[in-house]
Amino acid sequence: MLGFGMSLAIPTVVIGSLMTDDNDGGGRADIMTLTETEASWYGSVLLVCHPMGGLLSGVLQEIVGRKWCMALVSVPQLVGWYVLWRAGDAFDLYVSCVALGLSMGLSEAPVLTYVGEAVEPRLRGPLSSMPTFTIMLGSFVSYLMSTVMPWRTVAMINMAVPVVSFVAVVLLTPESPVWLLSRNRPAEAKKSLAYLRGCVSTADVEDEFSELSIYAGFNKSVDIEQYVDCGIDQRRLSYVKYLQINTNDTTNGKHKR
């Protein structure tokens, strides 16, 4: 989410530089300029593409999983920073904003979903506030860098963020146990949960895994109606029933093949 904040701040940095008389492109021979109309469009494209990325992320994270959806966010973000760094005209600025806006929208849903599904209940509250903090931190860092270096240099440095993020997610982050259960992969889900709880043995997370299986609709041997008296509302019960039926149908379909 650090890249989210940096992306959010960069139009202000670039427009502020290009609309002044002493703009510095960062050592390039050609000096770009923007008209007021071009600057207006450039400042708007980012936020227009943001919700489009959000809609896409809801579908993508169910197909490829939370982990790989978070990893794939780095691709359009890297493209956006590179195009901005090499930008030669207003059209290049628009393309960079499209890529950065999509990456912003793509990043929100998988991150928050992952926190809700993979983090211990006692830590969910504090960690749920971290995305907002890192977004503001990213914007602050971009503004701070723009005071001491040209905007092209800022864009070049920002390219490191999606690269580091991609490597960290791929190498250090396990897939969400809930998503793995929804795909009928209980063994992988249990290993993932054990890793998330501090690299403990799978036996140590057996009780939590059983509860997680019920929540994900994977455990068909449990009658969820018994949880009515435990404070689970009808909407949650209906959702879990749907997951049980849906997962059961998927399993039966695989066996028939």
C-alpha positions as CSV (number, residue, x, y, z in Angstrom):
1,M,0.0,0.0,0.0
2,L,3.1,2.2,0.1
3,G,2.9,2.3,-3.7
4,F,-0.7,3.3,-3.5
5,G,0.2,6.5,-1.6
6,M,3.0,7.3,-3.9
7,S,0.7,6.9,-6.9
8,L,-1.9,9.1,-5.3
9,A,0.6,11.9,-4.7
10,I,2.5,11.9,-8.0
11,P,0.1,13.9,-10.2
12,T,0.4,16.8,-7.8
13,V,4.2,16.5,-7.9
14,V,4.3,16.4,-11.7
15,I,1.7,19.1,-12.4
16,G,3.3,21.4,-9.8
17,S,6.6,21.0,-11.6
18,L,5.4,21.2,-15.3
19,M,3.1,24.2,-14.7
20,T,5.9,26.4,-13.3
21,D,8.4,28.4,-15.3
22,D,11.4,26.7,-13.9
23,N,10.3,23.1,-14.4
24,D,13.1,20.5,-14.4
25,G,12.5,17.3,-16.3
26,G,15.4,15.6,-14.5
27,G,18.3,16.1,-16.8
28,R,16.6,15.3,-20.1
29,A,17.2,17.5,-23.1
30,D,13.5,18.1,-23.9
31,I,11.6,20.1,-21.4
32,M,7.9,19.0,-21.1
33,T,5.1,21.5,-20.6
34,L,1.4,21.0,-19.9
35,T,-1.5,23.2,-20.7
36,E,-4.2,23.7,-18.2
37,T,-6.5,21.3,-20.0
38,E,-3.9,18.6,-20.1
39,A,-3.0,19.1,-16.5
40,S,-6.7,18.8,-15.6
41,W,-7.0,15.5,-17.5
42,Y,-3.8,14.2,-16.0
43,G,-5.0,14.9,-12.5
44,S,-8.3,13.1,-13.2
45,V,-7.3,9.9,-15.0
46,L,-5.8,8.4,-11.9
47,L,-9.0,8.5,-9.9
48,V,-11.1,7.4,-12.9
49,C,-9.1,4.2,-13.3
50,H,-9.0,3.5,-9.5
51,P,-12.5,2.1,-9.2
52,M,-12.1,0.1,-12.4
53,G,-9.1,-1.6,-10.7
54,G,-11.2,-2.2,-7.6
55,L,-14.0,-4.0,-9.6
56,L,-11.4,-6.1,-11.4
57,S,-9.7,-7.1,-8.1
58,G,-12.8,-8.7,-6.7
59,V,-13.0,-11.1,-9.6
60,L,-9.2,-11.6,-9.9
61,Q,-8.6,-12.5,-6.2
62,E,-11.2,-15.3,-6.4
63,I,-9.6,-16.8,-9.5
64,V,-5.9,-16.6,-8.7
65,G,-6.1,-16.2,-4.9
66,R,-5.3,-13.4,-2.5
67,K,-1.5,-13.9,-2.6
68,W,-1.1,-13.8,-6.4
69,C,-3.6,-10.9,-6.7
70,M,-1.4,-8.9,-4.3
71,A,1.7,-9.9,-6.3
72,L,0.2,-9.0,-9.7
73,V,-0.6,-5.5,-8.4
74,S,3.1,-4.8,-8.9
75,V,3.0,-5.3,-12.6
76,P,0.8,-2.3,-13.6
77,Q,2.5,-0.2,-10.9
78,L,5.9,-0.9,-12.3
79,V,4.7,-0.1,-15.8
80,G,3.2,3.1,-14.6
81,W,6.4,4.3,-12.9
82,Y,8.5,3.4,-15.9
83,V,6.3,5.2,-18.4
84,L,6.2,8.2,-16.2
85,W,10.0,8.2,-15.9
86,R,10.4,8.0,-19.7
87,A,7.5,10.3,-20.5
88,G,7.9,12.7,-23.4
89,D,4.5,14.2,-23.8
90,A,1.0,14.4,-22.2
91,F,-0.1,11.1,-23.7
92,D,2.7,9.3,-21.8
93,L,1.5,10.9,-18.6
94,Y,-2.0,9.7,-19.2
95,V,-0.8,6.1,-19.9
96,S,1.2,6.1,-16.6
97,C,-1.9,7.3,-14.7
98,V,-4.0,4.6,-16.2
99,A,-1.5,1.9,-15.0
100,L,-1.0,3.5,-11.6
101,G,-4.8,4.0,-11.1
102,L,-5.5,0.3,-12.0
103,S,-2.8,-0.8,-9.5
104,M,-4.3,1.3,-6.8
105,G,-7.7,-0.3,-7.3
106,L,-6.3,-3.8,-7.6
107,S,-4.4,-3.5,-4.3
108,E,-7.2,-2.7,-1.9
109,A,-9.5,-5.7,-1.9
110,P,-6.8,-8.5,-1.7
111,V,-4.9,-6.8,1.1
112,L,-8.0,-6.2,3.3
113,T,-9.4,-9.6,2.5
114,Y,-6.1,-11.3,3.4
115,V,-5.9,-9.5,6.7
116,G,-9.5,-10.6,7.5
117,E,-8.8,-14.2,6.5
118,A,-5.3,-14.9,7.6
119,V,-4.5,-12.8,10.6
120,E,-5.2,-13.8,14.2
121,P,-8.4,-12.2,15.6
122,R,-6.5,-10.2,18.2
123,L,-4.4,-8.5,15.5
124,R,-7.0,-7.9,12.9
125,G,-8.0,-4.5,14.3
126,P,-4.5,-3.0,14.4
127,L,-3.4,-4.5,11.1
128,S,-6.6,-3.3,9.4
129,S,-5.5,0.3,10.1
130,M,-2.1,-0.3,8.6
131,P,-3.1,0.1,4.9
132,T,-4.4,3.7,5.6
133,F,-1.2,4.5,7.5
134,T,1.1,3.2,4.7
135,I,-1.0,5.1,2.0
136,M,-0.4,8.3,3.9
137,L,3.2,7.5,4.4
138,G,3.7,6.8,0.7
139,S,2.2,10.2,-0.2
140,F,4.4,11.9,2.4
141,V,7.5,10.2,1.0
142,S,6.7,11.3,-2.6
143,Y,6.0,14.9,-1.5
144,L,9.2,14.9,0.5
145,M,11.4,13.5,-2.3
146,S,9.9,16.0,-4.7
147,T,11.3,18.9,-2.7
148,V,14.9,17.8,-3.2
149,M,14.9,16.0,-6.6
150,P,13.2,16.2,-10.1
151,W,9.9,14.4,-10.7
152,R,11.6,12.0,-13.1
153,T,14.0,10.9,-10.4
154,V,11.1,10.4,-8.0
155,A,9.4,8.1,-10.6
156,M,12.6,6.2,-11.1
157,I,13.1,5.6,-7.3
158,N,9.5,4.6,-6.9
159,M,10.0,1.8,-9.4
160,A,11.8,-0.1,-6.6
161,V,8.6,-0.3,-4.5
162,P,6.7,-2.7,-6.8
163,V,9.8,-4.8,-7.3
164,V,10.4,-5.3,-3.6
165,S,6.7,-5.8,-3.0
166,F,6.5,-8.5,-5.6
167,V,9.5,-10.4,-4.2
168,A,8.2,-10.1,-0.6
169,V,4.8,-11.4,-1.5
170,V,5.9,-14.3,-3.7
171,L,8.7,-15.5,-1.4
172,L,7.4,-14.7,2.1
173,T,3.6,-14.7,2.0
174,P,1.5,-17.9,2.1
175,E,-1.8,-18.1,0.4
176,S,-4.9,-17.4,2.4
177,P,-6.1,-20.6,4.2
178,V,-9.8,-19.6,3.5
179,W,-9.2,-19.4,-0.2
180,L,-7.3,-22.7,-0.3
181,L,-10.2,-24.3,1.5
182,S,-12.7,-22.9,-1.0
183,R,-10.6,-24.6,-3.7
184,N,-10.7,-28.0,-1.8
185,R,-7.0,-27.9,-0.8
186,P,-7.2,-28.6,2.9
187,A,-3.6,-29.9,3.3
188,E,-2.2,-26.7,1.8
189,A,-4.6,-24.6,3.9
190,K,-3.4,-26.2,7.1
191,K,0.2,-25.7,6.3
192,S,-0.5,-22.1,5.4
193,L,-2.3,-21.5,8.7
194,A,0.6,-23.1,10.6
195,Y,3.1,-20.8,8.9
196,L,1.0,-17.7,9.6
197,R,0.8,-18.7,13.3
198,G,4.5,-18.6,13.7
199,C,5.8,-21.6,11.7
200,V,4.3,-24.0,14.2
201,S,3.4,-27.6,13.5
202,T,0.0,-28.4,11.9
203,A,-1.1,-30.2,15.0
204,D,-0.9,-26.9,17.0
205,V,-3.5,-25.3,14.7
206,E,-5.9,-28.2,14.5
207,D,-8.6,-26.6,16.6
208,E,-8.4,-23.3,14.7
209,F,-8.3,-25.1,11.4
210,S,-11.5,-26.9,12.3
211,E,-13.3,-23.6,13.0
212,L,-11.9,-22.2,9.8
213,S,-13.2,-25.1,7.9
214,I,-16.7,-24.5,9.2
215,Y,-16.5,-20.8,8.3
216,A,-15.2,-21.6,4.8
217,G,-18.0,-24.1,4.3
218,F,-15.5,-27.0,3.8
219,N,-16.4,-29.1,6.8
220,K,-19.6,-30.9,5.7
221,S,-19.8,-33.1,8.8
222,V,-20.8,-30.2,11.0
223,D,-24.4,-29.1,11.4
224,I,-24.1,-25.3,11.4
225,E,-27.6,-24.9,12.8
226,Q,-26.1,-25.6,16.2
227,Y,-24.3,-22.3,16.0
228,V,-27.6,-20.3,15.9
229,D,-27.5,-19.9,19.7
230,C,-23.9,-18.7,19.6
231,G,-24.7,-15.4,18.1
232,I,-24.3,-16.2,14.4
233,D,-27.0,-14.3,12.5
234,Q,-29.1,-15.8,9.7
235,R,-27.2,-14.0,6.9
236,R,-23.9,-15.6,8.1
237,L,-25.6,-19.0,8.3
238,S,-27.1,-18.7,4.9
239,Y,-23.6,-17.8,3.5
240,V,-21.9,-20.7,5.1
241,K,-24.7,-23.1,3.9
242,Y,-24.1,-21.7,0.4
243,L,-20.4,-22.4,0.7
244,Q,-21.0,-25.9,1.9
245,I,-23.3,-26.7,-1.0
246,N,-21.0,-25.0,-3.5
247,T,-17.9,-26.7,-2.3
248,N,-19.7,-30.1,-2.2
249,D,-20.9,-29.7,-5.8
250,T,-17.4,-28.9,-6.9
251,T,-15.9,-31.9,-5.2
252,N,-18.5,-34.2,-6.6
253,G,-17.9,-32.8,-10.1
254,K,-14.2,-33.6,-9.8
255,H,-14.9,-37.2,-8.6
256,K,-17.2,-37.8,-11.6
257,R,-14.4,-36.8,-14.0
